[in-house]
Structure formats: C-alpha cells, structure tokens
C-alpha cells in the first residue's frame, strides 16, 4: 500500500496524540478526556476539509467507518474490563486516524494489523513490567495468580474466539505465515492474569486524600460522612473525589494499573513500518 499525501497529516497528529497520551499515562496514570476528544475533532475536521477540497467524500466516510468500528471495540474492551476508560477513549479516537486506504478491505486489514500489533507489543511490554514487580513480591504473587485465573476464566474463552477469527482472517488474505500470531493471542489471557496478580500485590499504594484523582481505583470501599464509596471499575467520580478530599481524614488505598497506552504507540509504529516496507497491506 502507498500512503497518499493527504494521509501524512493524519499520521503526524496520530503520533503526536499517542505520545502525548503515553506521557500523561506514565506520569498520572490517566489520559485527559479533552486530549482524546480533541484528536477526534481535529481528525474529522481535516478529513472534511480534504473531502470538500477534492470533491470526494470517501476520505471522511472512511474516517466515520473507522470511528464507528473502534467505538464498538472501545466499548467492548471497556465493559469487558480489559481497558480502562482512558485507554478505550484513545482507541476510539484512533479509529478516525487509521483508515489510511481508500479501499474498505484495505482499511479492515489495517485495523486488524494495528490491533494485533498493539496487543502483541503491549503483551511484551507488560510482561517486562510485571516480571520486575513479580520478582520483588513472589510469595504473594503465587496466591494472587491462582485466584485471578479463576476470576477471569471468561477471558480465556474470549481469547479463543479471537484466535479463531484471526485464523480465518489470515486464511482469507492468504498470508499463512501470520498464523504464528494465533499463539500469542492465546497467550494474552495468561499475561493478563499475570499482570492483574502483580497489580494487586505490587501496585497498591496508600496515598493522602488530596493525592486522589478522578478515575482512580479504590482498593476497597471507604465510608465518608456515612456514604459508602465503592471500589469499582469506573473509579472515583468527580462528586466522590470532592467528598473524599474535603471530608476523609485517613489515607486511601489506591490500585494503580499498568499504563497500556504505550501498546498503542507500539502498534501504530509497527503498522507504519509494515506499510512503509510494503508488507501485508
């Protein structure tokens, strides 16, 4: 596939926004909603301007297609509790960037390669991260791993379904050597459970109420002025944050996850490298 000149700007802002999100995630364990939403606005505006100028609206329609598909994927991964809110929103925003082809099948291949590259790259990156933490807290890690393997058993089924879909996709595009990636897709739930076990044993910190931020994950429920604030996947809401910072006098146990946004940067760079070399797309 040859990248058309009008896609250069999309690639540039995609890299800028991903790098900015990664820096936010590594520093504060969150990516601002405004940052993700602004990428959607900038990318759609650019696609519309180019479409009007060229009198060819496939450019913006492809962006809309990518947005709808990744909106579905982002919500699927979020409500399956694979992604945090910031990760899901960044994935959705990249859906406007990734349609780099004027052919629908070409865009579907780009989507598939990006997702697989992100999960593979993210798995390797997460593995290195968690191995370092696992070694430091090995005894507690063994107990947590056994418990989480039972808790997330549905993830193994989802992984198997994605593996089958990937095999079908590879057979359709006749790139048999990509079948080896099916093994990595099957390995993903194992790495995920490993990561969750390390998170619970090594990534829980006791912080001052003023250090709590919106979206932080409480390790356990707390009672503030008679109101129970639950430890849930959505994290601390803005109203709950005000209540904690104003009225809670004790330190709070916060669970920090492994920043996943670097996986999107890895996946995007791998995709661009494959396009540049003319492989698979």
N, C-alpha and C positions, 0 to 999 in steps of 0.2 A: 504493500500500500504506500502511495506517495502522499505526504501531508500537503494539502493545499495551503497557499499563503494565508488565507483568511483564518486558518486554524492556529497559526503561530501565536496570536494574541491569547487565544483560549488556553493554549499550553502554558504560556508565560504566567497568566493570572492563576492558573491551576497550581503551578509550582509555588508561587508566592503565597497563596492562601493556605496550601497544605503546610508549608514551612512555618508560617505564622501560627497555624493551629497546633503544630507539634511543639513549638516553643511555649505556647500557653499551657499546653497539656503537661509538659515536663515540669514547668515552674509551679503551676497552680492546680494541676490535676483536673482541669476543666477547660473547655473551649467556649468562648463567649458566643451566645446565640447571634448577636449582631454580626460577628465575624462570618459565621456560616451563611446567614441570610443575605449578607451583602454580596457574597460570591454569586448567589443565585440571581440577585438583581443585576449585577454587573454583566454576568454571562448572558442573561436573557436580553438585556438592553443591547449588547454588542451583536448578538445574533439577529435581533430585529433590524438594527441599522444596516447590517450587511445584506439581509434579505431584501429590504426595501431598495437599497442601492443597486443590487444585482437583478432586481425584479424576479427573484427566485426564492420562494418561501420554504423550500426544503431545509434550508440551513436552520431556521428557527423551529420548524416542525420536528427535525431530528433532536434538537435540544429539548423540546417538550416531551418527546418519546423517552429520552434518557431520564428526564426528571420524573416522569410517571413510574417508570420501571424501578428506579432507585428509591423513590418514595415508598413503593411497596416493599422493597428489600430492606430499607432502613427500618420501617415499622416492624417487619418480620423479625429482624435481628434484635430490635429493641425489646419487643414484647416476648421474645424467646429468651430474653435476658443474656444475650451474647454480647450486646453492645450497650454502653451507657448512652445517655441522651446526646451528649456532645459528639460522640463517635457516629451515632446514627444520623445526626443532622449534617455532619461533614460528608458522609457517604451520599446523602440525598443531594447536597449541593454539587458534588462532583458529577452527579448524573447529568447536569446541564453541560458540563465540560466534555465528557468522554465521547459523545457521538462525533468522532473525527472523520467519519466516512459519509458519503452521500448515499451509500447503499445500506439498507436495513440489515442484511445478513452480515455485512462488514462490521456494523456497529454492535451487533449481538456477539460477534467474535471478540471485539474489543472489550465489551462488558465482561465476558467470560474470562478472558485472559487477565484483566485487571483484578477481578475478584479472587481468582485462584492465586495470582502472584501476591496479592495483599495478604491472603490467609497463609500462604506458604512462607512469605517473608516475615509476616507477623508471628507465625509459629516459631520460626528460628530465633527471631529477636526476643520473643517472650521466653523461650527455652533458656537462652543465655542469662536473661534477667533472673528467672526463678531458680535456676541451678545455683547461682551465687547465694540467694537467700535460703535455699533448701539446705545447703551445707552448713549454714550458720545455725539452723534450728531443726536438725534432722529428727530428733526424737518426737517432737510434736508433729512434725510433718507426716510421719508414718500413720498416726492416728487420724489426722485430718483427711489424708488421701483415701483411706478406706471408707470413711463416712461420706465424702463427696462423690465417690464412684457410684454409690447407691442413690444419692440425691439427684444426680444428673444423668441417670440411666437413659432418659429420653433423648439426650443429646447424641448418644451413640446410634440410635435409630435414625435421627435426622442426618447424621454424617453418612450413614449407609445409603440413604436415599439420594443425597447429593453426589455420592460416589457413582451410583448407577447412572444418574443424569449426566455426569461428566463423561463416563464411558460412552454413552450414546452420542453425546456431542462430539467426542473425538472421532468416533466411527463415521459420523456424518461428514466431518471436514477431512476425513482420510489422513489424519496425522497420528498414526498408530504409536509413534514413539512418545506421545504425550500421555499414554496410558499409565506410565510410571507415576504420574501425579495423583492417580487414584489412591495409591498407598498413603500419600501424605494427607489426603482428605480424610481417610480412615483414621490417621494418626491424630488428627486435630482434636477430637474429644478427649483423648488421653492427655494431650498437652494442656487442654483447657482445665481439666480436673486437677492436673498437677499445679497449674497456675493458681486456681482457686484455693487449693490447700495451702500453698505458700502465702497467698494473700492473707488468709485468716490467721496464720501462725506468725507472720513476719511483717505484715503491713497494717497493723492496727496500732494507732498512736493515741496517747492521752494528751488532749490539747485544751487550752484555755477557751472558754465560750466565745471570746472576741475573735479567736482564730478560725472559728467555724464559718464556712461559706455556703451560699445557696447551692444545693445539689449534693453536698457532702453526704456520705453514707454513715449513718449511726451504726455502731457495732451492736448496740442493744437499745431497747426502748428506754426513754427517760420521762420523768414526771416533772413538769414545770407549772407551778401555780395550780396544781390539781388536774392539769391537762396532760394526757399521755401523748407523747410524740413518738411515733412508731419508727422503728428501723426498717425501712422498706427500700425497694429498688429505685423508686423515684428520687430518693434522697430528701434532704431538708428543703422545705418550701420557703418562699420569701417570708410568709407570715410566721412560720415556725422559727425561722432564723432570728427574726426580731424578738420573739418571745424568749429564745434561748439567751441571746446576747444581753437582754435587758434584765431578765429575772433569774437565770440559772447561775448558782454560785459555785458549783463544783466543776471540775474538769470533765471533759466529754471524750468518750472513746469513739474515734473516727476510723473507719476502714478505708484505706486507700487502695485503689486498683492499679494494675499495671497500665500505664498510658498506651493506648492502642493506635493513636493517630500516626506514629512512625510507620506502622504497617501500610497505611495508605500512601505515604511517600515512597516506600519501597516498591509497592505495586505499581505506582504511577511511573517511576523511573524505569522499572523493568519493561513495562508496556512501551514506553517511548524508545527504549533500546531495541526492542524487537521490531517496532515499526521502522526505525532508522536502518536496521540491518535487513529489512525486507522479509523477516520470518513470520509465517503463520497468519499475517493479516494483510 
